[in-house]
C-alpha cells in the first residue's frame, strides 16, 4: 500500500493550495515541491474558491491570524469540501489565546478536515475544548514518551471519532490515527524542533500526499510523517559531516525530502501498528 501511495505523488504532482502563515510560507512552498507536489499560496477572499477548484488539496494554518484571512480560510475550506478535496488543518498554538481558540473551533464547525496535524499540546487543546500552550511548541508536560504513548494513542483515536478527521500528532514520537487504527512512527531527530516551521512544512507534505491519495488518507498521512522524519535523520547525518548548524540543517532537510526514493524510504521508516 505504501508503495502505491508514494508513487501516486510522483505520477499526479498534486497541486496544493496552502493558506499558511507568513513566517514559514516560503519553506512550505519549497517543501511541497521537494515532496513531489506543486504549491500555490493564495489567501485573498477574492480568489480562494476559484483557486481551490483547480487544486488537489488545501492547507489551513492558523499561525498568523487575522479576520481577513479567517474569511478566506472558511470560503476555501467550504469549496474544497464541496469538490471533495482533502483539507488539512494546522492549529498552530491553539490554546495560546481566546482568539486562536475561537477561530479553531469555528473552522472545525464550518469545515470538514481530512487531517488535523499538530503537536501534543495543540491536539489536547482541541480534544479538551480549551487549553494553554506556551507558544507554538508543545508544553514540556505534553512530551510524548513510551510511558504516556498508549494514552495519547487513545486520545487521538477518540478525537478522530469526534471530528471525523485523521489525527496526526507529531513530536518526539509521532502518532497518526483514525478512530479505529493508529500508526506510531519512530522517525525524526530532536534538532528538527529547533527550526522554525518544521511542523508547518510537515503539514504541507501531508497535503501533498493526501492530494494524490484522496481515498487513503490514513496511509497517505502516515507516509508523509515518516518521510519527513526520515529526512530529518538523514539530514542530521549530513550536518555532522559538515559541522553545520540549524540554518544548514533546514537546507539539508529540504534536500533530503527531495532526494528521497521509495527504496530509501522503505528501508528507513519505523512504523508500528496500535
Residue, then its C-alpha position, 0 to 999 in steps of 0.5 A: x500500500x505504501x508503495x502505491x501511495x508514494x508513487x501516486x505523488x510522483x505520477x499526479x504532482x498534486x497541486x496544493x493550495x496552502x493558506x499558511x502563515x507568513x513566517x514559514x510560507x516560503x519553506x512550505x512552498x519549497x517543501x511541497x515541491x521537494x515532496x513531489x507536489x506543486x504549491x500555490x499560496x493564495x489567501x485573498x477572499x477574492x480568489x480562494x474558491x476559484x483557486x481551490x477548484x483547480x487544486x488537489x488539496x488545501x492547507x489551513x494554518x492558523x499561525x498568523x491570524x487575522x479576520x481577513x484571512x479567517x474569511x478566506x480560510x472558511x470560503x476555501x475550506x467550504x469549496x474544497x469540501x464541496x469538490x471533495x478535496x482533502x483539507x488539512x488543518x494546522x492549529x498552530x498554538x491553539x490554546x495560546x489565546x481566546x482568539x486562536x481558540x475561537x477561530x479553531x473551533x469555528x473552522x472545525x464547525x464550518x469545515x470538514x478536515x481530512x487531517x488535523x496535524x499538530x503537536x501534543x499540546x495543540x491536539x489536547x487543546x482541541x480534544x479538551x475544548x480549551x487549553x494553554x500552550x506556551x507558544x507554538x511548541x508543545x508544553x514540556x508536560x505534553x512530551x510524548x514518551x513510551x510511558x504516556x504513548x498508549x494514552x495519547x494513542x487513545x486520545x487521538x483515536x477518540x478525537x478522530x471519532x469526534x471530528x471525523x478527521x485523521x489525527x496526526x500528532x507529531x513530536x518526539x514520537x509521532x502518532x497518526x490515527x483514525x478512530x479505529x487504527x493508529x500508526x506510531x512512527x519512530x522517525x525524526x531527530x530532536x534538532x528538527x524542533x529547533x527550526x522554525x516551521x518544521x511542523x508547518x512544512x510537515x503539514x504541507x507534505x501531508x497535503x501533498x500526499x493526501x492530494x494524490x491519495x484522496x481515498x487513503x488518507x490514513x496511509x497517505x498521512x502516515x507516509x508523509x510523517x515518516x518521510x519527513x522524519x526520515x529526512x530529518x535523520x538523514x539530514x542530521x547525518x549530513x550536518x555532522x559531516x559538515x559541522x553545520x548548524x540549524x540554518x544548514x540543517x533546514x537546507x539539508x532537510x529540504x534536500x533530503x525530502x527531495x532526494x528521497x526514493x521509495x527504496x530509501x524510504x522503505x528501508x528507513x521508516x519505523x512504523x508500528x501498528x496500535 
